[in-house]
Amino acid sequence: MTSSLAQSSAHMSPPSREQVDAALDELARILTSDSFSSSKRCRDFLEFVVKRALAGDAENLTERFLGVELFGRAVDYETATDSIVRVRANDVRRRLAQYYSSQRSVTPVRIDLMAGGYIPEFHWKLQEAPSQPATQELPSPVDHPPVSTVQEDQSPLAPKELAGQHTKAPGRARLFWWSGAAAFIAVAVWTALALRPHTTNFDRFWQPILDAPASPVVSLPTSDTIQLQSNAMQQFSRLKPGESLSLGLADVQAFHNWHISLPVLQATLSVTLALERKGKTPLVRQGTDLKMDELRGHPIIAIGSFSNPWTQQNVAGLRFTFDRGDSDSGPPRIRDAFNPQRLWSLLRTYPEPQAKDYAIVTRTFDPVTHEPFLSLAGLHSFGNQIAGEFVSQESSWNEVAARAPAGWEKKNLQVVLETNLVGTTTSSPKIVDVYFW
């Protein structure tokens, strides 16, 4: 029995009832496999496009249609800037390649989602041709000469098995068949290599978090805010230049976790999108609102330095740490424990405008549970932003890997970053130093 690749299901004749049943059975096997069990969104995507195609609705499987139907986008959403459909389709293709690379049994149909489109393709296995009787009636003289046929599973390199043929094929024919076989093998090897998932340095950095059975938790910094009571606010609004206002505790009101800065939100968005591209949907929480039972088994990604207790707890004592400076009113700084004279500090403190900011990216593994912890922490809020951008870019980890020892993806690491600021606009993060242990 040999296989034949069918055309795209958008251009093939409608499948028979038996073919539809076989395709649905194969879909069920795929959706319950290890390759798809960890991603409900990939299962929903594949099930949707396959059932639509089998129902004869393949032509409607466009990026915009899937964005609206599967991801709740508006009908007129910008597909050029919103890549959710393309990202999910790439993840489905990767998981399908993993599924079929691990398959050992032959199935009647293979389901693929080819690059560049969203219409699934069904590759059916041809059934064996019925065996011919040992003897046949000779045709009458008025009949046409019989046409010789060869079973599809019969090898063209075994001419001795063909009755009435020469016992040895000519050398040119053998050369032709061997050349064809070599070309077929070369195409098969190339296809296997092309379908094999390619591991990048970006993947190597994130793999410990992606491999964790539970979703990562993104812990945002705490942001307690003090606001004037309404009476005090009215008095403050009537102040004239040079006048002052005396306030007591009753004139102010504290709000817990009331505000999150825009750079922190940008860092959160960068990390969340990077994880989504890899099939992981993180949970977003604020630092002091996390409960220990919520964290059990979940990798933690902490954003913020002095304002995030998880960073304070896990980065203290490492080579690169955060320091308040000589006094609480002084500028904060990053200190190198290996060289106490070496430090990075802000030139000015809030609310004065900043010219630079610095950040530390820290990834460590718990010595007992081996669970990964990731900290993205800046001296100022802009440092949080560039740390989130840095870990979310493929190019960042190519540069880190060039400085890293062998096996760095399984080691603890720290990366010190620097950015220049013009107003609230940051430059691309620059690596100042890296450390592995």
QUIQUI-V287467 format. One record per residue. RES is the residue in one letter. SS is DSSP state (2 for helix, 1 for strand, 0 for the rest). D_LAST is the distance of its C-alpha to the last C-alpha in Angstrom with 1 decimal. Layout:
RES|SS|D_LAST ; RES|SS|D_LAST
This chain:
M|0|54.9 ; T|0|53.1 ; S|1|51.3 ; S|0|52.4 ; L|0|50.4 ; A|0|52.3 ; Q|0|52.6 ; S|0|50.8 ; S|0|52.2 ; A|0|53.5 ; H|0|55.9 ; M|0|56.7 ; S|0|59.8 ; P|0|59.4 ; P|0|57.8 ; S|0|60.1 ; R|2|59.9 ; E|2|58.4 ; Q|2|55.7 ; V|2|54.8 ; D|2|54.5 ; A|2|52.3 ; A|2|50.0 ; L|2|49.8 ; D|2|49.0 ; E|2|46.2 ; L|2|44.9 ; A|2|44.8 ; R|2|42.8 ; I|2|40.2 ; L|2|39.9 ; T|0|39.2 ; S|0|36.8 ; D|2|33.0 ; S|2|32.5 ; F|2|34.4 ; S|2|34.1 ; S|0|31.1 ; S|0|32.8 ; K|2|36.2 ; R|2|36.6 ; C|2|36.2 ; R|2|38.7 ; D|2|41.1 ; F|2|40.9 ; L|2|41.6 ; E|2|44.3 ; F|2|46.0 ; V|2|46.3 ; V|2|47.3 ; K|2|50.1 ; R|2|51.3 ; A|2|51.5 ; L|2|53.4 ; A|0|55.7 ; G|0|56.7 ; D|0|54.9 ; A|2|52.4 ; E|2|53.7 ; N|2|52.6 ; L|0|48.9 ; T|0|47.9 ; E|2|44.8 ; R|2|46.9 ; F|2|48.5 ; L|2|45.3 ; G|2|43.8 ; V|2|46.9 ; E|2|47.4 ; L|2|43.8 ; F|2|41.9 ; G|0|44.7 ; R|0|44.8 ; A|0|48.0 ; V|0|50.4 ; D|0|50.0 ; Y|0|46.2 ; E|0|44.5 ; T|0|43.0 ; A|0|41.7 ; T|0|39.4 ; D|0|38.8 ; S|0|36.9 ; I|2|36.7 ; V|2|39.0 ; R|2|37.3 ; V|2|33.9 ; R|2|35.2 ; A|2|37.2 ; N|2|34.2 ; D|2|32.4 ; V|2|35.5 ; R|2|35.8 ; R|2|32.3 ; R|2|33.0 ; L|2|36.4 ; A|2|34.9 ; Q|2|32.5 ; Y|2|35.5 ; Y|2|37.8 ; S|2|35.2 ; S|0|34.9 ; Q|0|38.7 ; R|0|40.6 ; S|0|44.1 ; V|0|46.5 ; T|0|47.5 ; P|0|50.6 ; V|1|48.8 ; R|1|45.4 ; I|1|44.4 ; D|1|42.5 ; L|0|41.7 ; M|0|41.9 ; A|0|40.0 ; G|0|42.1 ; G|0|44.0 ; Y|0|44.1 ; I|0|47.0 ; P|0|46.0 ; E|1|47.4 ; F|1|48.8 ; H|1|49.0 ; W|1|51.7 ; K|1|52.3 ; L|0|55.8 ; Q|0|58.0 ; E|0|59.6 ; A|0|63.1 ; P|0|65.8 ; S|0|67.0 ; Q|0|70.3 ; P|0|73.3 ; A|0|74.1 ; T|0|77.5 ; Q|0|78.8 ; E|0|82.3 ; L|0|83.3 ; P|0|84.0 ; S|0|87.5 ; P|0|88.7 ; V|0|88.6 ; D|0|84.9 ; H|0|82.2 ; P|0|80.3 ; P|0|77.4 ; V|0|73.9 ; S|0|71.4 ; T|0|68.1 ; V|0|64.9 ; Q|0|62.7 ; E|0|59.3 ; D|0|57.5 ; Q|0|59.6 ; S|0|57.9 ; P|0|59.7 ; L|0|58.7 ; A|0|61.0 ; P|2|64.5 ; K|2|66.2 ; E|2|65.9 ; L|0|68.0 ; A|0|71.6 ; G|0|73.9 ; Q|0|71.2 ; H|0|70.8 ; T|0|69.0 ; K|0|66.7 ; A|0|65.2 ; P|0|65.8 ; G|2|63.0 ; R|2|62.6 ; A|2|62.0 ; R|2|59.4 ; L|2|57.6 ; F|2|57.8 ; W|2|56.3 ; W|2|53.5 ; S|2|52.6 ; G|2|52.6 ; A|2|50.4 ; A|2|47.9 ; A|2|47.8 ; F|2|47.3 ; I|2|44.4 ; A|2|42.8 ; V|2|43.2 ; A|2|41.8 ; V|2|38.7 ; W|2|38.2 ; T|2|38.7 ; A|2|36.2 ; L|2|33.5 ; A|2|34.5 ; L|2|34.3 ; R|0|31.0 ; P|0|28.3 ; H|0|26.2 ; T|0|22.4 ; T|0|21.1 ; N|2|17.7 ; F|2|18.9 ; D|2|19.4 ; R|2|16.0 ; F|2|14.4 ; W|2|17.1 ; Q|2|17.7 ; P|2|16.0 ; I|2|18.3 ; L|2|21.2 ; D|0|21.1 ; A|0|21.4 ; P|0|25.1 ; A|0|25.8 ; S|0|25.9 ; P|0|23.2 ; V|1|24.5 ; V|1|24.3 ; S|1|24.7 ; L|1|26.7 ; P|0|26.9 ; T|0|29.9 ; S|0|32.8 ; D|0|35.6 ; T|1|38.6 ; I|1|41.6 ; Q|1|44.9 ; L|1|48.4 ; Q|0|51.1 ; S|2|53.9 ; N|2|56.3 ; A|2|53.9 ; M|2|53.0 ; Q|2|56.7 ; Q|2|57.1 ; F|2|54.1 ; S|2|55.5 ; R|0|58.8 ; L|0|57.3 ; K|0|58.7 ; P|0|57.0 ; G|0|56.7 ; E|0|57.2 ; S|0|54.7 ; L|0|54.2 ; S|0|53.5 ; L|0|51.4 ; G|0|51.0 ; L|2|48.6 ; A|2|51.2 ; D|2|51.0 ; V|1|47.4 ; Q|1|45.8 ; A|1|42.1 ; F|1|40.6 ; H|0|37.4 ; N|0|35.1 ; W|0|38.0 ; H|0|36.4 ; I|0|33.3 ; S|0|32.9 ; L|2|33.4 ; P|2|30.0 ; V|2|28.3 ; L|2|30.6 ; Q|2|29.7 ; A|2|26.0 ; T|2|26.9 ; L|2|29.2 ; S|2|26.6 ; V|2|24.1 ; T|2|27.0 ; L|2|28.5 ; A|2|25.3 ; L|2|25.0 ; E|2|28.8 ; R|2|28.6 ; K|0|26.3 ; G|0|28.7 ; K|0|27.0 ; T|0|29.0 ; P|0|27.1 ; L|1|28.7 ; V|1|29.0 ; R|1|29.4 ; Q|1|29.5 ; G|2|27.0 ; T|2|29.5 ; D|2|31.6 ; L|0|29.0 ; K|0|29.9 ; M|2|27.7 ; D|2|29.7 ; E|2|29.1 ; L|2|25.3 ; R|0|25.2 ; G|0|23.5 ; H|0|23.0 ; P|0|19.7 ; I|1|19.9 ; I|1|19.6 ; A|1|20.4 ; I|1|22.2 ; G|0|22.9 ; S|0|21.5 ; F|0|24.1 ; S|0|26.3 ; N|0|23.9 ; P|2|23.4 ; W|2|20.5 ; T|2|18.5 ; Q|2|19.7 ; Q|2|18.7 ; N|2|15.2 ; V|2|13.9 ; A|0|15.6 ; G|0|13.6 ; L|0|10.4 ; R|0|10.2 ; F|1|12.6 ; T|1|15.4 ; F|1|19.1 ; D|1|21.9 ; R|0|25.6 ; G|0|26.6 ; D|0|29.5 ; S|0|31.5 ; D|0|31.7 ; S|0|33.9 ; G|0|31.6 ; P|0|29.3 ; P|0|25.8 ; R|1|22.8 ; I|1|19.1 ; R|1|17.8 ; D|1|15.0 ; A|0|14.3 ; F|0|13.4 ; N|0|16.8 ; P|0|19.3 ; Q|0|21.8 ; R|0|19.8 ; L|1|20.5 ; W|1|21.8 ; S|1|24.9 ; L|0|27.7 ; L|0|31.0 ; R|0|33.1 ; T|0|32.9 ; Y|0|34.7 ; P|0|37.5 ; E|0|37.5 ; P|0|36.4 ; Q|0|32.8 ; A|0|32.2 ; K|1|28.3 ; D|1|25.6 ; Y|1|21.8 ; A|1|19.2 ; I|1|15.6 ; V|1|14.2 ; T|1|11.6 ; R|1|10.6 ; T|1|9.4 ; F|1|10.8 ; D|0|13.2 ; P|0|12.6 ; V|0|16.3 ; T|0|17.5 ; H|0|14.4 ; E|0|16.0 ; P|1|14.2 ; F|1|14.7 ; L|1|15.0 ; S|1|16.2 ; L|1|18.3 ; A|1|19.6 ; G|1|21.7 ; L|0|23.5 ; H|0|26.7 ; S|2|27.7 ; F|2|27.4 ; G|2|23.7 ; N|2|23.4 ; Q|2|25.6 ; I|2|23.6 ; A|2|20.3 ; G|2|22.2 ; E|2|23.7 ; F|2|20.5 ; V|2|18.8 ; S|0|22.3 ; Q|0|22.9 ; E|2|22.4 ; S|2|22.3 ; S|2|19.3 ; W|2|16.9 ; N|2|18.7 ; E|2|17.8 ; V|2|14.1 ; A|2|14.1 ; A|2|16.0 ; R|2|13.2 ; A|0|10.3 ; P|0|9.5 ; A|0|11.3 ; G|0|10.5 ; W|2|8.5 ; E|2|10.8 ; K|2|9.6 ; K|0|5.9 ; N|0|5.4 ; L|1|6.5 ; Q|1|9.1 ; V|1|12.2 ; V|1|15.0 ; L|1|18.4 ; E|1|22.0 ; T|1|25.4 ; N|1|28.9 ; L|1|31.6 ; V|1|35.3 ; G|0|36.8 ; T|0|34.8 ; T|1|33.7 ; T|1|30.1 ; S|0|29.0 ; S|0|26.4 ; P|0|22.9 ; K|1|21.5 ; I|1|17.8 ; V|1|17.5 ; D|1|13.9 ; V|1|10.5 ; Y|1|6.9 ; F|1|3.8 ; W|0|0.0
